[in-house]
Amino acid sequence: MAFVMEKERNYWLQLGCQAVGLCVDCVYARETPHPRGGASYWRCLRAEEDAAFHRYPRLPVLHCPGYTTETIPLEPPKEPWDD
């Protein structure tokens, strides 16, 4: 299951942060798929411990005081002409 979630996160990183914003690589953000196959939601786990955060923030999130990135360096998406 963790591998599938990592593939989803990599998809969002390659798509670009414009659709999701800071949540795409925040350690407190989790993508929640819609049960009927519609658009997925991004959930903020900081909201469970701090009421100042929205559980399902409006996207794209451009500024967040709780934003914390992963410690794993992420590679930029490969351009099609870099083969």
C-alpha positions as CSV (number, residue, x, y, z in Angstrom):
1,M,0.0,0.0,0.0
2,A,2.8,2.4,0.8
3,F,4.3,1.8,-2.7
4,V,1.0,2.8,-4.3
5,M,0.8,6.0,-2.2
6,E,4.4,6.9,-3.2
7,K,3.5,6.4,-6.9
8,E,0.5,8.7,-6.4
9,R,2.7,11.3,-4.7
10,N,5.3,11.1,-7.5
11,Y,2.5,11.6,-10.1
12,W,1.4,14.8,-8.3
13,L,5.1,16.0,-8.2
14,Q,5.5,15.4,-11.9
15,L,2.2,17.1,-12.7
16,G,3.4,20.1,-10.8
17,C,2.4,21.8,-7.6
18,Q,0.0,24.1,-9.3
19,A,-3.0,21.9,-8.7
20,V,-2.3,21.0,-5.0
21,G,0.2,23.6,-3.8
22,L,2.3,23.0,-0.8
23,C,0.4,19.9,0.2
24,V,2.0,17.8,-2.5
25,D,5.2,17.3,-0.5
26,C,4.1,18.1,3.1
27,V,4.6,15.3,5.6
28,Y,1.2,16.1,7.1
29,A,-0.8,15.9,3.9
30,R,-2.5,12.7,2.7
31,E,-4.3,12.2,-0.5
32,T,-7.7,10.6,0.0
33,P,-9.3,9.1,-3.1
34,H,-13.0,9.7,-3.6
35,P,-15.0,6.5,-2.9
36,R,-16.8,6.6,-6.2
37,G,-13.8,7.3,-8.3
38,G,-14.2,11.1,-8.5
39,A,-11.6,13.7,-7.6
40,S,-9.4,13.0,-4.7
41,Y,-9.2,15.1,-1.6
42,W,-6.1,16.2,0.3
43,R,-6.3,15.9,4.1
44,C,-4.2,17.8,6.6
45,L,-3.1,15.7,9.6
46,R,-2.1,18.8,11.5
47,A,-5.8,19.5,11.9
48,E,-6.1,16.6,14.2
49,E,-3.9,18.2,16.8
50,D,-4.4,21.9,16.0
51,A,-7.8,23.5,15.3
52,A,-6.1,26.3,13.4
53,F,-5.6,24.0,10.4
54,H,-8.4,22.9,8.0
55,R,-8.9,19.2,7.8
56,Y,-9.5,19.4,4.0
57,P,-7.9,22.7,2.9
58,R,-9.0,24.5,-0.3
59,L,-6.5,23.8,-3.0
60,P,-4.0,25.0,-4.1
61,V,-2.5,25.8,-0.7
62,L,0.0,28.6,-1.4
63,H,0.9,29.5,2.3
64,C,0.7,27.3,5.4
65,P,2.4,27.8,8.8
66,G,2.5,24.1,9.3
67,Y,4.1,23.2,6.0
68,T,6.9,20.7,6.6
69,T,8.7,18.9,3.7
70,E,10.0,15.4,3.6
71,T,13.6,14.9,4.3
72,I,14.1,12.7,1.2
73,P,15.4,14.8,-1.7
74,L,13.0,14.7,-4.7
75,E,14.2,14.5,-8.3
76,P,12.7,17.0,-10.7
77,P,10.5,15.5,-13.4
78,K,12.4,14.3,-16.4
79,E,11.8,16.2,-19.6
80,P,10.9,14.1,-22.7
81,W,13.9,15.5,-24.6
82,D,16.4,14.3,-22.0
83,D,16.6,10.7,-23.3
